[in-house]
Amino acid sequence: MKKLQSPIFLGLLVIALLTSLLSGFVGVAFAGNGAFTWQNVTDTFVVFGSCSDPNGVYQITIVSSGAIHYVENDSGYKFTWAENGSYFIEPIAADSPVTYSGRYSTQLQDNLNRNSFMFKNSFTNVGLGSDGTRETFHIVTHVVVDGAGLVREAENFKWICH
């Protein structure tokens, strides 16, 4: 397993913040109860690092399908997001010309009631490089805040290059 590289961590932080921002936006847009689904939506964004160059800058193009569900009642709310799809990574400013393609999936769950708050996110991708290398990336984050304000959090991060 590779050591956690600072640019990778910063890239993940940006993705996590964007996901949180989008989650909040969707929550506002679907106040009450609602659901939203999508299929074969293409999106492109920039990230830092890959197995071939942990410090490089890469463009990722994803094709995703997924569903979002939101339920709100007098006790609180529950928000779930499930998405999966394919991706293609190409270098923008990297020392290596290696490209990657593969599949990914992510699930997010957010619950708030009068006594506690729970957030859980799981993200996994498995890709193959144009040079034959394989990249597996997995992160699970779990945060619980109880009624007394006690915060418990756990994170498991694995980035494997083989």
C-alpha positions in Angstrom: 0.0 0.0 0.0 1.3 3.4 -0.9 1.8 6.1 1.7 -0.8 8.8 1.8 0.5 11.7 -0.3 -0.4 15.2 0.5 -1.7 16.1 -3.0 -4.0 13.0 -2.9 -5.3 14.0 0.5 -6.0 17.5 -0.7 -7.8 16.1 -3.7 -9.9 13.9 -1.5 -10.7 16.8 0.8 -11.9 18.9 -2.2 -14.1 16.0 -3.4 -15.5 15.5 0.1 -16.2 19.2 0.5 -17.9 19.4 -2.9 -20.0 16.3 -2.1 -21.0 17.9 1.2 -21.9 21.1 -0.5 -24.0 19.3 -3.2 -25.6 17.2 -0.5 -26.7 20.4 1.3 -28.0 21.9 -1.9 -30.0 18.8 -2.8 -31.4 18.8 0.8 -32.7 22.3 0.4 -34.1 21.6 -3.1 -36.0 18.5 -1.8 -37.2 19.7 1.6 -39.9 17.4 2.7 -39.8 14.0 1.0 -38.3 13.4 -2.4 -36.3 11.3 -4.7 -34.1 12.0 -7.7 -32.4 9.6 -10.1 -30.1 9.9 -13.1 -28.6 7.6 -15.7 -25.5 7.9 -17.9 -24.6 11.5 -16.9 -21.2 12.7 -17.9 -19.1 15.0 -15.7 -15.4 16.1 -15.9 -13.3 17.5 -13.1 -9.6 17.7 -12.0 -7.9 15.7 -9.2 -4.4 15.3 -7.9 -2.4 12.0 -8.0 -2.5 8.5 -9.5 -0.5 5.4 -9.0 1.9 6.4 -11.9 2.4 10.0 -10.5 1.1 10.8 -7.0 2.0 14.5 -7.5 0.5 14.9 -10.9 -2.7 16.7 -12.0 -5.3 14.7 -13.8 -8.6 15.2 -15.5 -11.3 12.6 -14.7 -14.3 12.0 -16.9 -17.1 10.0 -15.3 -20.3 8.5 -16.6 -22.6 7.9 -13.6 -26.0 6.6 -12.6 -27.5 6.9 -9.2 -30.3 7.9 -6.9 -30.9 10.4 -4.1 -33.6 10.0 -1.4 -34.6 12.5 1.2 -37.2 12.1 4.0 -38.0 14.8 6.5 -40.4 14.5 9.4 -40.9 16.0 12.9 -38.2 13.8 14.3 -35.5 14.8 11.8 -34.4 13.8 8.4 -32.7 11.0 6.4 -30.7 11.6 3.3 -29.2 8.8 1.1 -27.1 8.9 -2.1 -26.0 5.9 -4.1 -24.0 6.3 -7.3 -21.9 4.1 -9.6 -20.3 4.4 -13.0 -17.2 4.3 -15.1 -14.3 6.7 -15.3 -11.4 7.7 -17.4 -8.3 9.5 -16.0 -5.8 11.4 -18.2 -2.8 13.4 -17.2 -2.9 17.2 -17.5 0.3 18.1 -15.7 2.0 14.9 -14.7 5.4 13.2 -15.1 3.7 10.1 -16.4 1.6 9.7 -19.6 -0.3 6.7 -18.1 -4.1 6.9 -18.4 -6.5 4.9 -16.2 -10.0 3.6 -16.7 -12.3 1.7 -14.4 -15.4 1.5 -12.3 -16.4 3.3 -9.1 -19.2 3.3 -6.6 -20.1 5.6 -3.7 -22.8 5.6 -1.0 -23.6 8.4 1.4 -26.0 8.4 4.3 -26.9 11.3 6.6 -29.4 11.0 9.5 -30.3 13.7 11.9 -32.8 13.5 14.8 -33.4 15.2 18.1 -30.8 12.9 19.9 -28.0 12.3 17.3 -26.4 12.9 14.0 -24.9 10.2 11.8 -22.9 10.6 8.6 -21.4 7.7 6.6 -19.7 7.7 3.3 -18.1 4.9 1.3 -16.2 5.3 -1.9 -14.5 2.6 -4.0 -12.8 2.6 -7.4 -10.9 0.0 -9.3 -9.0 1.0 -12.4 -6.5 -0.3 -14.9 -3.6 1.8 -16.2 -2.6 2.0 -19.9 0.8 0.5 -18.7 -0.9 -2.5 -17.0 -0.8 -1.1 -13.5 -3.9 -1.5 -11.3 -5.2 1.1 -8.9 -7.6 0.4 -6.1 -8.9 3.2 -4.0 -11.3 2.8 -1.0 -12.4 5.2 1.7 -15.0 4.8 4.4 -15.9 7.7 6.8 -18.3 7.4 9.7 -19.1 10.2 12.1 -21.7 10.1 15.0 -22.6 12.9 17.3 -24.8 12.0 20.2 -27.3 14.2 22.1 -24.6 15.2 24.6 -22.4 16.4 21.8 -19.9 13.5 22.0 -18.3 13.0 18.6 -17.1 9.6 17.5 -15.5 9.3 14.1 -13.7 6.6 12.1 -12.0 6.7 8.8 -10.5 3.9 6.8 -8.4 4.9 3.7 -6.6 2.5 1.3 -4.9 3.3 -1.9 -3.3 0.3 -3.5 -1.1 0.3 -6.6 -0.1 -3.0 -8.1 
